[in-house]
């Protein structure tokens, strides 16, 4: 490239818009390509091109906002630089982009833009043609000669002020003598410290005379700056190391632009500022030692290395973490009690535990955060209670959803050796809230999964151990962080799927379902006002009496929580909103037509509204002061026919049917057990998608009844006390689509089979639960409160429970216990006597047999 006349560029060039600097002829620049147009140009022309002409592109400085990502092509600068793409490097981190190494060849002028998509292509005219200088007049040659000599003198003076022992500086000195004088202004401008605006002025200087005149002041400014710096430096430093005003040149064919110098200087300032933040932060001694070591590596690391960004992100995270920043607890017990009562109705046991924590915290400031686990069915307010606790304490709140998480790196983070590594959810949550004592809600901890990437439940062991989490080590940080001041609250529907080691680290607080009375209070205190606000309604437009709410609870929902109730109330509000909007429209229309007859019309509408049903009044223009009353007829119109009707008495109209009580993660449920017998070979058939435990309970029940058949005078169809002699028994649990298992159906199966073989009906208002032994003992079971509430919802009056479960009745509300009669049974004899009218003694059976004979 010694002769400018040898440079011939194509008449059509693809245009690369760059905002990272200004490329001048004879200089080399690295530029990042991440915009859609530029990336399409690289893929189509540079990566697929085979000839030298296909790698020549036009570089246009983009003076518009580089952060704007609009589809329209920005206004193009008139003059650009034809460049040769020397190197193309692609990367996917942190997002897909290319890095180009381009060398400027000559200037060109855009004549016409031929196309804009997928990348701009323009018809260009080459401007730098060195043969034109030989045809100039003598006067111009003399003027250029003087300017050229003056420029050359300043250039040599600048280079000699540098350290000649550096090979790159010595090579630059030799190039000053070998390169044509016409090429020196562009090359020197790209080396010395200049702004992008000054480079743009040099690029626009097409005439060589203007170029020399504009570049000489830049050289003089650089020389004066070097002289001033040399005066301020110590003589020893001047002898040991020459002051270098430009970045050290590794290859002379890669002369960086001033924009890169400015970027590096800015990055250097950022690194210095980052180091200052690290030293002034309150991180632990171990973390400070690691950060200072990393910042030392960062200073020596080239910015082009991918590890540079990784290390910098790591250090910025370490600075942002709240090592010693915390919030002060609001320790007013009375105010906390009032706030909890206002936010949540019932939940006495849970609120009592929170107030205990506050009281101990008030007496002892350095209390370690407890690990509370709220276990209960969906919709009872476990998550919202955690949010209320944070508000009560005055702490920051952060929720971490663990449902479906199957990678331990989500908890502990990734090691920084991996591409795309990031800290775990615990550390990331601390960075988000900005304090080291927030309330962390670990939602759905019972739904963690396992995979080839590890067990996240095992990774939580260190997080949820008060004796270990003061030195929790995230793989990304690789230094210990103190989690002892964090108040962890976990939620779960059941403890069965939580590993025992993890469950042992948490304090389990059962959050059972609500009674009907509690649901009514919750609906009128919280749910109905919330739904009215969401739908733009006021109490003057809609009224839902407590009787209607009770109908919704008993006939349209059957759940432990209040989510379905909330949805039903929302459906009612939507239907009323339609009627109110129609009424307002008709009212406005009527006001325009008959203003004078407004009072008469109002009286007429009021009388019609009193006599007609809700559906009829919906067609009338209701006055604003007359609310729509939701009664049972309105419920049926809006929600449809009732979904749940009391069917207990109908199901128990034949022998061989009994009602059991079951616990599920969704709350308690009543469970029917049906039995029938037929001629056969003594086989026992079980249907209803039963688990192994419940199948064993059925075998236990039939074995106990066979062993006590003579005692209770139970016979098969042929009159034999061997109940399975030529008899098959079919035991069925309805709702076969639902999997059923658990050790609490034994007494129900025994009662069902006893009813079948005795021909007597089980009392229609009795439900029971309990496990049995082969000797007829009744063993205690769990979930008593949920089961009792399920029976209460179903309208049952008597409940048979094991004797050893009597203590669990204390957790049940007083009004529920008053509506029910509890029978404590320690053996199956007591169960059978309580399940049948008049007891289950031998005498009625003998009398019945004698009457048949």
C-alpha positions, -999 to +999 in steps of 0.1 A: +000+000+000+029+023-008+013+038-038-021+053-036-027+048-073-027+011-068-058+013-046-089+005-066-121-001-047-154-015-062-180+010-073-206-006-051-198-012-014-217-027+015-218-002+044-208-011+080-221+015+104-199+018+135-203+040+165-171+028+183-147+052+165-137+067+132-115+046+109-090+066+089-071+054+058-039+035+068-051+028+103-065-004+119-094-007+142-114-034+161-151-029+161-179-049+177-208-059+154-241-066+172-268-047+152-290-068+128-278-049+097-241-052+105-244-089+116-262-097+083-234-079+064-208-100+081-226-133+075-234-126+038-202-108+026-173-116+050-180-152+062-192-164+028-169-143+005-140-160-012-123-132-032-104-102-019-130-078-033-158-095-013-139-086+019-137-048+011-165-029+029-173+007+035-170+019+071-193+048+079-191+065+113-226+064+129-232+097+146-267+088+158-275+073+192-259+039+194-284+026+219-314+032+197-326+000+181-350+014+154-356-004+121-351+028+100-317+034+086-301+065+103-288+094+083-255+083+067-223+103+069-214+115+034-177+103+035-165+070+047-134+048+046-131+017+024-116-010+046-103-045+043-117-070+068-085-087+082-101-108+109-137-119+120-143-134+154-177-145+166-190-149+202-223-158+219-216-141+252-232-120+266-252-119+234-244-130+198-219-106+182-189-104+159-156-086+164-140-072+132-104-062+126-105-037+097-077-018+080-086+015+062-076+018+025-089+051+012-117+076+014-149+074-006-180+095-011-215+081-012-232+089-045-264+069-042-279+045-016-289+014-036-307-006-009-312-006+029-321-042+037-309-067+048-278-043+050-271-010+032-253-010-002-243+023-018-228+034-051-195+052-041-168+073-057-132+069-046-117+102-033-081+094-024-062+092-057-025+100-051-018+107-088-038+139-086-011+155-065+015+152-092-007+173-116-010+203-093+005+237-099+039+246-087+025+270-061+004+242-047+034+219-047+054+244-028+027+250-003+022+213+002+060+208+005+062+234+033+032+219+051+046+184+046+080+193+060+065+211+090+042+181+097+071+157+093+092+178+118+065+177+145+059+140+139+096+132+144+097+154+175+067+135+189+082+101+183+116+110+197+100+120+230+089+083+233+111+055+246+131+043+216+140+010+233+104-001+227+104-021+194+071-007+183+083+029+188+115+022+169+094+007+140+072+037+140+102+060+137+114+040+106+079+042+090+080+080+092+108+078+066+094+050+045+057+060+042+046+086+017+041+120+033+005+121+021-004+091+043+011+104+075-017+128+086-043+099+087-019+075+105-006+100+131-041+112+138-053+077+146-023+072+170-023+103+191-050+111+216-078+128+197-116+129+200-140+113+176-151+147+164-115+157+155-111+124+136-143+131+118-130+164+107-098+148+094-119+122+075-140+150+059-108+168+048-106+155+013-080+180+001-045+171+013-037+207+021-066+209+046-056+176+061-021+189+069-033+221+083-058+204+106-034+177+118-004+200+127-022+217+157-031+182+170+006+172+170+016+204+186-010+199+213+003+164+220+039+176+222+031+204+246+011+179+268+041+156+269+064+184+278+041+194+307+039+158+319+077+154+318+081+185+340+058+170+367+075+136+367+105+128+389+138+127+370+144+091+381+111+081+366+120+099+334+152+079+332+136+046+340+106+049+318+098+073+290+064+088+290+042+071+264+013+092+251-001+064+231-010+028+239+019+003+234+017-009+199+019-047+196+018-049+158+024-019+136-003-030+112-028-027+141-027+009+151-056+015+174-080+044+172-084+071+197-118+059+206-103+027+219-079+047+239-107+067+254-126+035+261-096+019+278-090+050+298-126+050+309-125+014+317-093+020+337-111+047+356-140+023+363-116-004+376-099+022+399-134+032+411-143-004+416-112-010+436-121+020+458-156+006+463-141-028+473-117-012+498-145+009+514-171-018+515-179-037+547-173-072+533-156-098+554-119-102+556-119-133+535-140-117+508-119-086+507-088-107+502-103-125+473-116-093+457-083-076+459-066-106+443-092-105+415-088-068+409-051-072+406-057-098+379-083-076+362-057-047+358-034-070+340-060-086+318-068-074+282-104-062+278-108-085+248-106-116+269-140-131+279-127-136+314-124-098+318-162-094+318-167-124+340-142-111+366-157-076+365-192-089+369-180-110+399-164-080+416-194-058+410-217-084+426-194-086+456-196-049+461-234-048+457-240-076+483-253-064+517-225-077+539-234-055+569-264-035+557-296-044+576-329-030+585-341-023+620-370-044+632-402-027+644-405-044+677-439-032+689-458-063+700-492-047+702-489-030+668-477-063+653-507-082+668-531-056+654-515-057+620-516-095+618-552-096+630-562-070+603-544-089+575-555-124+584-585-138+601-581-170+623-547-187+621-542-183+658-514-208+662-494-192+634-498-157+646-489-168+681-456-181+669-448-149+650-455-128+681-432-151+702-404-145+677-409-107+680-410-108+718-377-128+720-362-105+694-371-075+715-353-091+745-323-104+726-311-085+695-287-111+682-314-138+678-307-161+649-335-162+623-357-193+628-367-216+600-405-217+599-424-241+576-461-235+570-477-267+560-513-267+548-537-270+518-537-245+490-555-212+494-553-209+532-529-179+531-495-193+537-477-171+512-496-140+522-488-146+559-451-145+550-456-112+533-475-099+563-447-110+587-422-090+566-445-060+568-449-065+606-412-066+612-405-037+588-382-060+568-377-065+531-396-094+515-384-117+488-402-148+474-383-177+459-405-202+440-390-237+444-418-256+426-402-277+398-366-267+406-344-297+399-309-282+397-288-277+428-271-247+410-303-228+415-296-228+452-258-228+454-250-211+421-226-221+393-189-222+395-173-193+376-154-218+353-186-223+334-198-200+306-229-181+317-223-188+354-244-169+379-250-169+416-278-190+432-313-177+441-303-171+477-274-147+469-293-132+440-322-125+464-299-108+489-286-086+461-321-077+451-334-067+485-301-050+495-301-060+532-288-090+550-318-096+572-348-099+549-377-123+551-372-150+525-402-171+515-392-204+500-425-213+483-436-249+476-405-265+492-423-299+490-422-298+452-385-298+446-373-323+421-342-343+413-321-346+382-287-353+369-277-318+380-281-328+417-306-325+444-317-290+453-333-302+486-298-314+497-284-280+487-310-264+510-297-282+540-269-257+547-292-228+539-319-239+564-297-249+592-293-222+619-261-237+631-245-237+596-259-209+575-237-182+592-210-194+567-231-203+536-208-207+506-222-200+471-203-217+443-202-184+424-189-163+453-166-190+466-165-171+499-187-175+530-218-153+534-237-149+567-274-160+564-281-163+601-300-130+603-324-140+574-358-151+585-366-181+563-402-191+559-410-222+538-444-233+526-456-267+517-488-286+511-475-318+527-444-330+546-445-364+530-424-354+500-399-333+520-367-352+528-364-361+565-330-343+569-345-311+554-377-314+575-356-318+606-341-283+601-375-265+600-401-258+626-433-271+611-465-251+618-497-267+605-520-243+587-553-262+584-583-253+564-610-229+574-644-236+589-675-223+573-678-194+598-642-185+592-647-185+555-677-162+558-657-137+580-627-138+555-651-133+526-667-102+541-636-087+556-611-093+527-624-110+496-655-091+488-639-056+493-610-067+472-633-080+444-654-048+445-623-027+441-610-049+412-643-046+393-650-009+400-680-015+421-692+001+454-713-013+483-741+010+471-743-010+439-741-046+451-748-064+484-739-100+492-755-111+525-739-137+547-766-162+539-756-160+502-719-164+511-728-195+531-746-209+500-715-202+479-693-220+504-715-250+509-730-255+474-704-241+450-671-248+466-657-277+486-622-267+495-600-261+526-588-227+514-606-197+499-593-196+463-624-210+447-646-188+469-626-158+457-631-168+421-669-173+426-671-138+442-652-125+412-677-141+388-706-125+407-689-090+406-684-094+368-720-102+362-731-073+384-707-049+366-725-057+333-759-049+348-746-017+364-730-005+332-762-013+313-783+005+339-761+036+338-764+037+300-802+034+301-804+059+329-784+085+309-806+079+279-837+083+299-825+115+315-819+131+281-854+121+269-876+126+299-860+150+324-893+163+337-907+128+345-877+117+364-894+113+398-923+093+385-900+071+366-879+066+397-909+055+417-921+032+390-886+015+388-885+011+425-918-006+427-908-029+398-875-037+415-894-047+447-917-071+430-896-085+402-866-109+406-830-100+401-830-111+365-861-090+357-847-059+374-816-062+354-835-050+323-846-019+341-827+013+346-818+009+383-812+041+403-777+045+416-789+043+452-805+010+448-780-019+452-784-052+435-790-079+462-775-113+455-798-140+467-800-177+459-819-170+426-792-146+415-766-172+424-782-198+403-785-173+373-748-163+376-730-194+388-754-220+375-769-250+394-752-259+426-722-281+422-723-299+455-755-312+471-758-332+503-759-367+491-749-386+522-783-400+531-789-412+496-756-430+494-763-448+528-797-461+518-784-497+514-763-520+536-726-522+527-718-485+526-698-464+552-683-429+553-646-425+560-624-394+564-593-389+544-565-364+544-551-350+511-526-322+504-556-301+494-573-306+528-596-331+543-622-351+523-650-375+531-647-409+514-674-434+507-666-472+509-689-496+492-690-534+494-710-561+477-709-599+478-717-626+452-712-663+447-677-672+439-645-688+451-636-666+481-618-638+463-614-603+475-616-576+447-604-541+455-611-512+430-607-474+432-570-470+424-558-479+459-523-479+472-505-507+489-513-495+525-550-493+518-550-527+503-534-541+534-561-524+555-588-542+535-572-576+540-568-568+577-605-559+579-618-590+562-595-612+584-607-596+616-644-600+606-638-637+596-622-643+630-651-626+648-680-639+626-694-662+652-692-636+679-713-612+659-733-639+642-722-628+607-729-653+580-726-654+542-755-661+518-754-698+525-756-693+563-719-702+570-698-683+595-669-686+570-676-653+552-656-662+521-670-697+517-683-698+481-685-660+483-666-632+465-664-598+480-660-566+460-648-536+479-649-503+460-638-468+467-657-443+445-639-415+426-617-441+409-597-414+390-582-402+423-553-422+438-561-433+474-536-445+500-529-441+537-533-459+570-566-444+581-593-464+563-592-496+584-622-488+607-643-476+577-637-509+558-646-530+588-678-510+593-687-513+557-682-551+556-701-555+589-730-536+574-728-558+543-729-592+562-754-580+589-778-563+565-780-533+587-776-497+576-748-475+589-760-443+605-762-416+578-747-389+599-716-408+611-680-406+596-650-423+610-612-426+607-586-448+623-562-477+615-567-512+629-546-541+640-553-578+635-564-580+671-591-553+667-573-523+683-578-488+668-546-469+662-542-431+660-539-413+627-529-379+615-547-349+600-575-350+625-583-313+622-586-314+584-607-345+585-631-330+611-635-298+591-643-320+560-670-338+579-683-305+592-685-291+557-704-322+545-730-317+572-722-348+593-729-348+630-710-377+646-674-386+641-656-417+654-619-412+660-592-432+678-590-427+716-554-416+713-564-387+690-585-370+716-557-345+723-559-333+686-595-320+692-581-290+712-569-274+679-605-274+665-626-243+669-652-243+697-681-236+674-672-266+652-669-289+683-703-278+695-719-288+662-703-323+663-704-353+686-671-372+689-669-409+698-635-420+711-628-456+702-600-478+714-612-511+697-634-521+669-662-532+692-667-495+702-665-485+666-693-508+655-715-500+685-713-463+676-718-467+638-752-485+640-784-475+656-789-494+688-753-506+688-739-537+671-745-564+697-754-601+692-789-598+704-805-579+675-788-603+650-801-634+668-836-620+670-835-612+633-823-648+625-851-663+646-877-642+629-866-655+596-868-691+608 
